[in-house]
Amino acid sequence: MRIACTGLALLLGVAAMATPAVAQPGRARPVGTTVADAEVPGWRWQETRVTSTDGLRPYRVRVAVPERPAPADGFPVAYLLDGNAALMATDAALLTRLAAAPRPPVIAFIAHDNGLRIDGDARAFDYTPRRPGDEAAQRDVLGGRRTGGADAFLALIERTIAPQVEAMAPIDSSRRALWGHSYGGVFVLHALFTRPDAFNVYAAADPSLWWGDGQLLREEAGAVAASDPVAVLYLWAGGGDAAMASLRVPEPGRAPAPPNAFQRARTSLPATATEDMAARLRARGLTVHWTPLPGLSHGQTLGASLPLLLEALSGASVATP
């Protein structure tokens, strides 16, 4: 699918509403009222709650289900990580457009069950793969958070969350998408490289490829090709590298401050790292749709990428085959 020119207007509209600051995992903002708390014609909301297998992290999955007869093959389905943040980036206008599309998707917002926009500690663990080494190696550069729970969380999605969501409406099993932003993008790519047949569409918005000293680049190099020939990858990246570089620009008359651990990690890869990965994966035979989001910060790419994925799944006018 190619993003049509009309997507530019949508993108600019979303960007105008997005938070301009550079987003770092763990930014604690209350969720408040979202579109899930309103009545949008053409949709009904259902929810389910599950708990991690170790009993430490509860999740709330709020699901938007189209109120119309399903297509012959069923509805597409999109599983969105950072569900509270994704809900805050979804508005009634987007759902209205999707409801009128040829095949509106069932949308599952998978959130840590609390009132935070993003739960930094929980997502640092759930969205990152285990690194080589002992427990001391499973600590994040951001605040020393515990990491390494991605495989358990992926199993929870596949074995518990997805069956419950897909019992709510007829689902097209050939159009199952997984979306994530930042650390969520790390999770999406880890799933692609280790479980390429788990989903048909993988969508990573500004993935934190720097995480774990380039752990995803090593996984990419060792990944086997997906056996499903229709699997596709969407990749987006904004101007986060330039934004991070600006953090180190000193005030006039002052010496530059030494970069902190996050800044060093975030700028350890070239600005073209995501685009370069797209090219490598395309050369290996994977269908890759790379879309730069110029002028947008790392945080803004969350809200900008969501409608592009959902409208592409739905067959709405902004995305054409």
VEXDRENZA-85713 format. One record per residue (C-alpha): residue in one letter; y, x, z. Coordinates in steps of 0.02 Angstrom, whole numbers, plus 50000, padded with zeros to 5 digits. Each point is the difference from the previous one (the first is absolute). Layout:
N
aYXZ...
***
This chain:
321
m500005000050000r501745006149961i501494995050101a501164990349886c501875002249994t500234984450106g499225009750142l501585010550010a501054985450057l498694995450129l499935017950060l501885001350020g500044983750097v498675005850120a500835016950020a501624991750050m499134991350144a499005015250057t500405011350146p500955015149933a499425012750129v498555012049973a498524991450083q498875009950112p498344993150063g500224991950169r501724992549980a499954985950127r500904984349942p499574982350056v499254988949868g500924983950036t499844984949885t499195003049831v499504989949849a498354996450088d500974989350123a500814989449863e499334986849883v500015006249822p499444987249870g498385005049916w499325009950148r499064997450161w499805012950138q498435004250095e499645014150119t498595009250084r499935013050138v498795014450013t499815015450109s499535017949958t498205004750034d500555010850148g500924984950072l501665009250012r501034992749856p500184981349965y500554993949829r500804984049940v499704995449818r501184986949932v499424993249833a501034991049867v498864988749898p500604991449840e499954981150012r499374996549826p498324999449913a499285017449983p499825007849827a498254999449928d499625017550065g500904997450165f501645006850070p500425018450006v500155006650177a501165013350069y499705008750166l501645007050066l500095013150138d501455000650123g499904981149992n501514996750111a501125011349895a499294992349840l500394982650067m501795005350036a500145006149819t499314983749927d501154985249975a499854981949944a500715004149828l498575012049964l498684987650059t500814986549893r499875011149846l498195004250041a499554981750026a500564996249821a499045014749926p498364998049904r498945007150141p500925001450167p499125011750121v499354996650173i501045012150106a499285007250161f501295008550112i498985011450115a501065004450152h499745007750169d500094985050116n501685002750083g501834996249969l500425016749918r500455002149819i498955015950001d498885006350140g500155018849978d498595005050117a498754987449935r500355003249815a499955018950023f498194997950055d499444985849887y500775006049838t499535018450002p498315008149963r499145011850118r500435018249966p498795014650009g499885007050175d499844994150178e500994986850093a501485011850015a500164999449811q500184981050004r501815000250056d501494994949895v501505010949964l501044984950050g499964999450189g498235006450018r499274982849969r498124998149987t499404998949820g498374998749904g499494981650008a500134995249816d498144998649967a499734988150146f501504989649949l499424999249819a498304994050060l500864986750106i500964993749848e498474999749889r498764992650124t501054988750111i501744996449934a499614997749815p498554987850027q501104989250112v501465000249878e498914996649850a499224984950085m501714991649997a500074997649811p499005003949842i500285018449961d499865009749837s498955014750057s500615010349852r501824999050057r499995006450179a501495011050044l500405011650146w501835004750028g500805012250122h501635009350025s500285017650069y498545002850120g499314983949929g500055008749831v498975014150076f498724986850050v499984992149826l499715016749914h498675004950127a499124983649963l500125003549812f499315017650018t498594995550120r499614981649963p500564997849818d498994983949979a500684991250155f501484992649905n500524997949819v501855003850023y500685013750111a501875000250030a500905014050093a501884999550028d500775017150033p498385006550079s500245013950128l499075013149899w500675013450117w498994992850144g498675011450072d500605015249904g499554991549836q498374991950057l500114987049860l500145013649868r498375007550062e499174982950000e500634997049824a499235016349940g498314995450073a499994981649952v498724992949882a500494988049861a499934981550040s498514990949926d501064984549971p500885002549832v501344987050036a500635008150160v501855004549986l501255009450106y501844995950022l501105014150065w501844999150044a501195012950071g501854999450040g501315012850039g499295004550169d499935018649968a501855000849961a500344989350153m498995011550111a500905015249930s501654991950045l499484999650182r500145018950002v501765000949927p501085006950141e501704993650048p501475010549936g500185015750103r498274998650080a498455010249966p498544989749933a498824993850134p498195005749984p498914986349926n498904990650122a498144997649976f500214983749903q501305007449882r498925015349968a498494989349962r500954987249896t500745013549888s498455010949988l499514992749831p501044999449841a501054984749965t498824996049855a498425000050107t499634981449978e500365000349814d498935015649981m498554991250087a500194985249882a499875011649850r498465008950068l499094983850040r500444992849830a499295015649918r498384996850096g499844982749921l500754988950135t501214986549945v501615004950089h501684991149997w501335012050062t501714992450033p501455010350070l501244990450107p501575010549976g501374998550127l498894992550134s499615008350165h498245001950068g500244984550107q500714989549859t498475002649890l499014988550115g501014984749956a500235005149819s498165002749961l499314984050074p500674987549871l499525011849860l498194999950056l499904981550043e500804994449838a498885011649900l498474992250085s500674982549969g500435002149817a501814995250034s501335003849870v500595016150082a498355008649958t499174998549831p498275006649949
***
